[in-house]
Amino acid sequence: MSTPETSRFVRLRVEVVLEVDDADAVTKSALRRIADEAEMPASERAHAESAVTEDTAEALAYLVDPFDLVSQVPGVELQQASWSCERIDYDPDSPDWDLDEDDGDDSDG
């Protein structure tokens, strides 16, 4: 299905719910990652350290890299990525968390 009207670009949407059972380990890992970034300006480093120390979701956002999700996929190159983490109320038995639910997008994936 390669026609001039078909875009080579694909938006991949991924939603992941994680259970954090050791927030301290997540925070320490994020702080190590920040410390390893030698070229990070001091003001940016201080801000990043503060953010990951105050909020485990921020620490996770700092540790998760969308490039890692696709770097080993042959024939693709990551063009743009954005991501965020937030604390949520999660009930796996709730119909609100049905992963098979159609999100209203008519495109086939």
Buried (B, 14 or more C-beta within 10 A) or exposed (E): EEEEEEEEEEEEEEEEEEEBEEEEEBBBBBBEBBEEEEEBEEEEEEEBBEBBBEBBBBBBBBBBEBEEBEEEEEEEEBEEEEEEBEEEEEEEEEEEEEEEEEEEEEEEE
